[in-house]
Each structure stands twice: as structure tokens, then as C-alpha cells.
Amino acid sequence: MPVRLRKGMVALAAFVGFSGPMGASAGESAESLLDIYRQAEQADPELRGQHLEYEALLEDRRAALGALLPSARISAEVRYTDRDEERAQVEGSPAVETEFSRTFTQEQYMLNLSQPLFDLPAWHEWQGSQRSADAGQAELEARRQDLIHRVAEAYLGVLDAQTNVELQQRELEAVQASLRQAEALHEAREIATSEYEQARARYDNVRAALIRAEGELEVAHEQLAELTDRRHYNLATLRPDAELPPLDPPELDIWLEHAYAGNPELIAARAELAAEGRQARAASAQRYPTVDLVGGYTRFDDAAEVDMDAADQAEQNARQLDDLYVGVQVQMPLFEGGSINARARGAERRHERQREQVEQVRRGVRSEARSAFQGIRSGRSEIEAYQVAVRSGERTVQAMQDEVEAGTRDVTDLLEAQRELFESRRNLAEARHQYLLDTLQLRRAAGHLSGEDIVALDQLFRGS
């Protein structure tokens, strides 16, 4: 029995030293991940468009069913005619031709009823429309799960960019302090000019990196705003005491088994394959006969005003017909220029094309699941390594600061240690965020990503 997948999310690792981007200040209310997801759920055009497509497929299914149900049609026709006639009388010799005019109005009313008894194309098209509706429903679920991942990715992208900006600001402050120290030592002729210029160059590089980071933050805000159609500048950040969610179950084969069975994109592709199969059978069935039960009622009135003798006029005026009929109608195509066979072959090719599409989606799902699984497995070790690197870097910077003040270390060594420390802090923050995204991606590949995951993930953030 496969291990049951957890529905919720647990926590993320604690920050050491630098804990990530600053949250809302006192008295301010930060927007949480759940808040933004709810806004995106209402505003995302891709999800709304897929919902409309699903509703259209449901209507197509109902329309296809109508071809198998009784139908009724009523029609009426009123026609006014002015006719000139010539008649030849042969009673005597020679023959006599008579000309006269006839003016009359014809009224015809018809009610036709039909019930298909045997119609293979209509039956297969109805079955195919049901499979298309199933595919639309699965695709809608795929878009919902994709929106969860996109919201989390954009949200954490903003936090990554904020972290980068704040680290660059802190690094700039640290480098500026080191530059002032180098300047004082240079004026006292205790360090070489090249060492001072290196400190100056390092300060300029960090200042340029800060400008670039601020631009990247603006781009990240815009990417998040694309999902909700509004800007979000005050976001809740990860709690310092959050813990990493475990990989459960820890076996890749179980995740792949769930992905093959429950991934909505794969389910949609398979449903489309079944729909195309029905369409191919419907096209092939066009060569078979159709049988309908038909019935109806017809009334025909002919009221005339004729310029002729009274006897002929009476004969012409007495026209009123009422027909009531019921029967079975059989139709079978004999030859349509080869179009039936051509349509059947074309439908079969589309069926085969969809089979290849299913295989492509299956491989993509497998790749996504494996990639996310390996990312989670390596991500935990990567985060632990960065945590150690941050702690070591903090101790190294502190020791080098003392050594520079004692004159046993160069300022450039201190600047390099500071750069490595801030790089480790930046990598640590990004690794935590990527671990969360890999977890969501794995659950999406398995078809188990839902709003509950957003609710549980939201608990890891400050202000949640």
C-alpha cells in the first residue's frame, strides 16, 4: 500500500544571524501569502479563462446530447399568387383557346417530429463531449494548482529581492566603515595606497550592486502584481523559529505513483485522448445508416378568386388538405466524393497525435516530480551547510576586525570576509525559499497541491 501523502505543510528552518527581509513595522498590517492567494484566485485571468472554457465544454456536452433526443419543428408559409392561364377546348371543331386570370392565396402549416433510433456518429460525439468535459475539469484543477505555485513563487521572489536589497545595504554600511578605517590608516601611512584603493573599489562595487538589487526588487513586485492586478509592498516574512518540512514519504517511487495517477494535466491529456478516440469513431461511423422515427401534421389551404365561370370557380375553390403521418426514415450515404473516408483518416491522425501528447505530458510530470524530489533532498543539506557557513563567517569577520585593528591583517582581507559572509546569508535565504517551492512543486506534480497547503504555509510567516 502506498504511503499516504500529507495534505498540510510544516515549517521552515530558522534564520541564523540575518533572518531575512524585515516584516511590517509596529502598527502596520502585513499582507500574508494567504491574503495574496485569495486575491489572485479572484483576479487571475488565466484561471478565470479556464473556468469559462470548462463551462463552455459543459454546454457542448449538453448540445451533443440533444442530437440523441426528440426534436420538433414547426413551419408556416403564406403565398399570394396571380396566375394567367390558357386552356384549349376540343369539344367542337376547330379547337377554342380560353384565357383567364387566377388569383389565389396558399397557406401551409407543418409540424414535424423526429426521434433518432440509430445514429452512431451522434452517439460517439456525445461520448466524446463527455470526455472533453472531463478534460476541461482536470485542466481547471491543474490551473488552480499552478496558481498556488505561481503565487508562492512570486511572493517568495519578492522576499528574495527584499533580502538581497537589505543585505546589500548592510554590506554597503560595513564596507563603508572599513573604507573609513582604511582611509585613516592610509593617512597615517600604515597601509599601502593599493590597499586603500582596493577598499574604495570594493565600496563602489557594492554600491552598484545595491542599485541593481533595488531594480530587481521592483521587477519582483511587478511580477507579483501581475497575479492580483495591484501592488504589494508590505509582505509578511518567514518566522525565525520556523522549521523545515520533512520529505514524506521519502521514496521517489511513491511520489511518481501518485503523479501518474493524480496529476491533473496528465488526467486531462488522457481524457482528451479518449475524446479524440470517440471523434475518430464518430467520423468512421458516418458511412453507416441512420434510423429516425418521424411524424408530423400538415394543413394546406388554397383560397382562390378566379375570373372564370361559376362551375370552374367552385371546383378551384374547394381545396383544403389535412395530413397526419408517422413512419420510420432510413438514410445511408452511398458516395460523397471520398469525404467520409478522408474525415475518418484525419480524425484517426488526431487521435494518434493526442496519444503522443499524453506521453509528452507523462514524461514532463515524471521530470517535474524527480526534479522537485531531488531539490528537497539536497535542499535540506544545502541549508544546513549555509547555516554553518554563516556562523563561521560571523566569527571570521569578528576575528579579522580585531586583527585589522591590531595591524596583523589587511583591510582587503576583512572586506573579502565580509563579502563571503553576506553571500552566505543571501544563499541561505534563497535556499530556504527554494526548499518551499520544491515542496509545492512536488505536491503539484503528484496532484495533491490545494488551498490547504497555502493555509499551512501561511502559518510560517510573521503576521499570519
C-alpha positions in Angstrom: 0.0 0.0 0.0 1.5 3.4 -0.9 2.2 5.8 1.9 -0.4 8.4 2.2 0.8 11.9 1.3 0.4 14.6 3.9 -2.0 17.4 2.9 -0.5 20.1 5.1 2.8 21.9 5.2 5.0 22.1 8.2 7.6 24.7 9.0 10.8 26.1 7.5 14.3 26.4 9.0 15.2 29.1 11.4 17.3 32.0 10.3 20.7 32.3 11.9 22.2 35.8 12.1 20.3 37.6 9.4 16.7 36.3 9.5 15.6 37.6 6.1 13.7 40.7 5.0 12.2 42.9 7.6 8.4 42.5 8.2 5.9 45.1 8.9 6.8 47.7 11.4 4.8 48.2 14.6 1.2 49.1 14.0 1.3 48.1 10.3 -0.6 45.1 8.9 1.5 43.0 6.5 -0.2 41.1 3.7 0.2 37.4 4.1 0.7 34.7 1.5 -2.9 33.6 2.0 -4.2 37.1 1.5 -2.5 37.4 -1.8 -3.5 34.0 -2.9 -7.2 34.8 -2.3 -6.8 38.0 -4.3 -5.1 36.1 -7.2 -7.8 33.4 -7.1 -10.4 36.2 -8.0 -8.2 38.3 -10.3 -6.0 35.8 -12.2 -7.2 35.9 -15.9 -5.7 32.5 -16.7 -7.8 30.8 -14.0 -10.9 32.7 -14.9 -10.4 32.0 -18.6 -10.1 28.2 -17.9 -13.2 28.3 -15.8 -15.1 29.8 -18.7 -13.7 27.2 -21.0 -14.9 24.4 -18.7 -18.4 25.9 -18.6 -18.4 26.1 -22.5 -17.4 22.4 -22.6 -20.4 21.5 -20.4 -22.6 23.3 -22.8 -21.0 21.5 -25.7 -21.8 18.2 -23.9 -25.4 19.2 -23.5 -25.6 20.2 -27.2 -24.2 16.8 -28.2 -26.8 15.1 -26.1 -29.5 17.0 -27.9 -28.7 15.1 -31.1 -30.0 11.9 -29.5 -33.2 13.4 -28.0 -36.5 14.1 -29.7 -36.8 17.2 -31.9 -39.8 19.2 -33.0 -40.0 21.8 -35.8 -43.0 24.0 -36.8 -43.1 26.0 -40.0 -45.7 28.1 -41.8 -45.9 29.5 -45.3 -48.3 32.1 -46.8 -48.1 32.6 -50.6 -50.1 35.1 -52.7 -50.1 34.2 -56.5 -51.5 35.9 -59.5 -51.5 33.5 -62.4 -52.6 33.8 -66.1 -53.8 30.5 -67.7 -54.7 29.3 -71.2 -57.0 26.3 -71.8 -57.7 24.6 -75.1 -61.3 23.3 -75.6 -61.5 20.4 -78.1 -65.2 19.6 -77.9 -66.0 21.3 -81.2 -64.1 21.8 -84.3 -62.0 23.9 -84.6 -60.4 24.0 -81.1 -61.0 27.1 -79.0 -58.4 28.5 -76.6 -59.7 30.2 -73.4 -57.6 32.7 -71.5 -58.4 33.7 -67.9 -56.6 35.0 -64.8 -56.5 33.3 -61.4 -55.6 35.0 -58.2 -55.2 32.8 -55.0 -53.6 32.6 -51.6 -52.0 29.4 -50.3 -51.4 28.7 -46.6 -49.4 25.8 -45.4 -48.7 24.8 -41.7 -46.4 21.9 -40.8 -45.4 20.3 -37.5 -42.5 17.7 -37.8 -41.4 15.4 -35.1 -38.3 13.2 -35.1 -36.6 10.8 -32.7 -33.3 9.2 -33.6 -33.4 5.4 -33.2 -30.0 4.5 -34.5 -27.3 7.2 -35.0 -23.7 6.0 -34.3 -22.0 9.3 -35.1 -24.2 11.3 -32.8 -23.7 8.7 -30.0 -19.9 8.7 -30.3 -19.8 12.5 -30.5 -21.9 12.7 -27.3 -19.5 10.3 -25.5 -16.6 12.3 -26.8 -18.1 15.5 -25.5 -18.3 13.9 -22.0 -14.6 13.1 -22.2 -13.8 16.6 -23.3 -15.7 18.0 -20.3 -13.7 15.7 -18.0 -10.5 17.0 -19.6 -11.7 20.6 -19.0 -12.4 19.9 -15.4 -9.0 18.3 -14.9 -7.4 21.2 -16.7 -9.2 23.7 -14.4 -7.8 21.8 -11.4 -4.3 22.0 -13.0 -4.7 25.7 -13.4 -5.8 26.1 -9.7 -2.7 24.1 -8.6 -0.5 26.1 -10.9 -1.8 29.3 -9.5 -0.9 28.2 -6.0 2.7 27.6 -7.1 2.9 30.8 -9.1 1.6 32.9 -6.2 4.1 31.3 -3.8 6.9 31.7 -6.4 6.2 35.4 -6.9 5.7 36.0 -3.2 9.0 34.4 -2.3 10.6 36.1 -5.2 9.7 39.5 -3.6 11.1 38.3 -0.3 14.3 37.1 -2.0 14.7 40.5 -3.7 14.0 42.3 -0.4 16.6 40.1 1.3 19.1 41.0 -1.3 18.5 44.7 -1.0 18.8 44.7 2.7 21.9 42.6 2.7 23.4 44.9 0.1 22.5 47.9 2.3 24.1 46.2 5.3 27.2 45.2 3.3 27.5 48.7 2.0 27.4 50.0 5.6 30.1 47.5 6.6 32.3 48.3 3.6 31.9 52.0 4.2 33.0 51.5 7.8 36.0 49.5 6.5 36.7 52.2 3.9 36.8 54.9 6.6 39.2 52.7 8.6 41.4 52.2 5.6 41.4 55.9 4.9 42.5 56.6 8.4 45.3 54.0 8.2 46.3 55.3 4.8 46.6 58.9 6.1 48.7 57.6 8.9 50.8 55.7 6.3 50.2 52.4 8.0 48.8 50.8 4.8 49.8 51.0 1.1 47.9 53.1 -1.3 46.9 50.0 -3.3 45.2 48.5 -0.3 43.2 51.7 0.2 42.2 51.8 -3.5 41.0 48.2 -3.2 38.8 49.2 -0.3 37.5 52.1 -2.4 36.8 49.9 -5.4 35.0 47.4 -3.1 32.7 50.2 -1.8 31.9 51.3 -5.4 31.1 47.7 -6.5 28.8 47.1 -3.5 27.0 50.4 -4.2 26.5 49.4 -7.8 25.2 46.0 -6.7 22.7 47.8 -4.4 21.3 49.8 -7.3 20.9 46.6 -9.3 19.2 44.8 -6.4 16.7 47.7 -6.0 15.8 47.3 -9.7 15.4 43.6 -9.3 13.1 44.2 -6.3 10.9 46.5 -8.4 10.7 43.7 -11.1 9.7 41.2 -8.4 6.9 43.5 -7.2 5.6 43.8 -10.7 5.6 40.0 -11.2 3.5 39.6 -8.1 1.2 42.4 -9.1 0.6 40.6 -12.4 -1.3 37.9 -10.5 -3.6 40.3 -8.5 -3.6 43.5 -10.6 -2.4 45.5 -7.7 1.0 46.3 -5.9 2.0 44.6 -2.6 4.8 46.4 -0.8 4.3 45.2 2.8 4.6 41.4 2.9 4.8 39.1 5.9 8.1 37.3 6.2 9.2 33.9 7.4 9.2 33.4 11.2 12.7 33.0 12.8 11.5 29.8 14.6 10.1 28.1 11.5 11.3 24.6 10.7 11.8 22.7 7.5 9.0 20.4 6.4 10.2 16.8 6.1 10.0 14.8 2.9 7.1 12.5 3.5 7.0 9.9 2.1 10.8 9.7 1.5 10.6 7.3 -1.5 10.6 8.7 -5.0 8.7 5.7 -6.4 5.7 6.6 -4.3 5.6 10.2 -5.4 5.9 9.0 -9.1 3.0 6.6 -8.5 0.8 9.4 -7.2 1.9 11.7 -10.0 1.0 9.1 -12.7 -2.4 8.6 -11.1 -3.4 12.0 -9.9 -1.6 14.7 -11.8 -4.4 16.8 -13.3 -2.6 17.7 -16.5 -2.0 14.0 -17.2 -5.6 13.2 -16.4 -6.7 16.0 -18.8 -4.4 14.6 -21.5 -5.8 11.1 -21.1 -9.4 12.4 -21.2 -8.6 14.3 -24.4 -7.2 11.1 -25.8 -10.5 9.3 -25.1 -12.4 12.2 -26.6 -10.3 12.1 -29.8 -10.9 8.3 -29.9 -14.6 8.9 -29.8 -14.3 11.6 -32.5 -12.4 9.1 -34.7 -15.1 6.5 -34.2 -17.8 9.1 -35.0 -16.1 10.1 -38.2 -15.8 6.4 -39.2 -19.4 5.8 -38.4 -20.6 8.4 -40.9 -20.7 5.5 -43.5 -23.4 3.6 -41.5 -27.2 4.2 -41.9 -29.2 6.4 -39.5 -32.7 5.4 -38.5 -35.3 8.0 -37.2 -38.8 7.7 -36.1 -40.7 10.6 -37.8 -44.1 12.0 -37.6 -46.0 15.2 -38.3 -49.1 17.2 -39.2 -49.6 19.3 -42.3 -52.5 21.6 -43.2 -52.8 23.1 -46.7 -55.4 25.8 -47.6 -55.9 27.2 -51.0 -58.4 30.2 -51.2 -58.9 31.4 -54.7 -60.6 34.2 -56.6 -60.8 33.3 -60.3 -62.1 35.1 -63.4 -64.0 32.1 -64.9 -67.5 30.5 -65.0 -69.1 29.6 -61.7 -68.7 25.8 -62.1 -64.9 26.1 -62.7 -64.6 28.6 -59.8 -66.3 26.3 -57.4 -64.1 23.4 -58.5 -60.9 25.5 -57.9 -62.0 26.9 -54.5 -62.6 23.6 -52.9 -59.0 22.8 -51.8 -58.1 22.1 -48.1 -55.8 19.3 -47.1 -55.0 17.9 -43.7 -52.2 15.2 -43.4 -51.2 13.3 -40.3 -48.3 10.9 -40.7 -45.9 8.7 -38.8 -43.1 6.5 -40.1 -39.5 5.4 -40.0 -36.9 7.2 -42.0 -33.7 5.4 -43.0 -30.8 7.3 -44.6 -27.4 5.9 -45.7 -24.7 7.7 -47.6 -23.6 5.9 -50.8 -20.9 8.3 -52.1 -19.8 11.7 -51.1 -16.7 12.2 -53.2 -14.4 10.4 -50.7 -15.0 12.9 -47.9 -16.2 10.4 -45.3 -13.0 8.3 -45.6 -10.9 11.5 -45.5 -12.6 12.7 -42.4 -12.1 9.3 -40.8 -8.4 9.2 -41.6 -8.0 12.8 -40.3 -9.7 12.0 -37.0 -7.6 8.9 -36.6 -4.4 11.0 -37.1 -5.6 13.5 -34.4 -6.2 10.6 -32.1 -2.6 9.3 -32.6 -1.3 12.8 -32.1 -3.1 13.1 -28.8 -1.5 9.7 -27.8 1.9 11.3 -28.3 0.7 14.3 -26.3 -0.1 12.0 -23.4 3.3 10.5 -23.5 4.9 14.0 -23.6 2.9 15.1 -20.5 3.7 11.9 -18.7 7.4 12.5 -19.2 7.1 16.1 -18.1 5.3 15.1 -15.0 8.0 12.5 -14.2 10.7 15.1 -14.7 9.0 17.6 -12.6 8.5 15.2 -9.7 12.1 13.9 -9.8 13.5 17.4 -10.0 11.5 18.6 -7.1 12.2 15.5 -5.1 15.9 15.8 -5.6 15.7 19.5 -4.8 14.1 18.8 -1.5 16.6 16.1 -0.6 19.6 18.3 -1.4 18.0 21.4 -0.2 18.0 20.4 3.5 21.7 19.6 3.4 22.4 22.8 1.5 20.5 24.9 4.1 22.4 23.3 6.9 25.7 23.9 5.2 24.8 27.6 4.6 23.8 27.9 8.3 27.3 26.6 9.3 28.9 29.0 6.7 27.0 32.0 8.2 28.1 31.2 11.7 31.7 30.6 10.6 31.6 33.8 8.6 30.4 35.9 11.5 33.2 34.6 13.7 35.7 35.1 10.9 34.6 38.7 10.3 34.8 39.5 14.0 38.2 38.0 14.4 39.5 39.8 11.3 38.1 43.1 12.6 40.2 42.7 15.7 43.2 41.7 13.7 42.9 44.7 11.4 42.7 47.0 14.4 45.8 45.2 15.8 47.6 45.7 12.5 48.1 42.0 11.8 45.6 41.8 8.9 45.0 43.8 5.8 41.7 45.7 5.3 41.3 43.8 2.0 41.1 40.5 3.9 38.4 41.9 6.1 36.4 43.1 3.0 36.7 39.7 1.4 35.5 38.0 4.6 32.6 40.4 4.8 31.7 39.7 1.2 31.7 35.9 1.8 29.5 36.4 4.9 26.9 38.4 3.1 26.9 35.9 0.2 26.4 33.1 2.6 23.4 34.9 4.2 21.9 35.6 0.8 22.4 32.0 -0.3 20.8 30.8 2.9 17.7 32.9 2.4 17.3 31.8 -1.2 17.9 28.1 -0.3 15.0 28.2 2.3 12.7 29.8 -0.2 13.7 27.3 -2.9 13.1 24.4 -0.5 9.5 25.6 0.0 9.0 26.0 -3.8 10.3 22.5 -4.4 7.9 21.1 -1.8 5.0 22.8 -3.5 6.2 21.7 -6.9 6.4 18.1 -5.8 2.9 18.2 -4.4 1.7 19.8 -7.7 3.4 17.1 -9.7 1.6 14.5 -7.6 -1.7 16.3 -8.0 -2.1 16.9 -4.3 -1.5 20.7 -4.1 -4.5 22.5 -2.7 -5.6 25.6 -0.8 -4.8 23.7 2.5 -1.1 23.9 1.6 -1.4 27.7 1.3 -3.1 27.9 4.6 -0.4 25.7 6.3 2.4 27.5 4.5 0.9 30.8 5.6 1.4 29.9 9.2 5.2 30.0 8.7 5.1 33.8 8.1 5.1 36.6 10.6 1.8 38.3 10.9 -0.1 35.2 9.7 
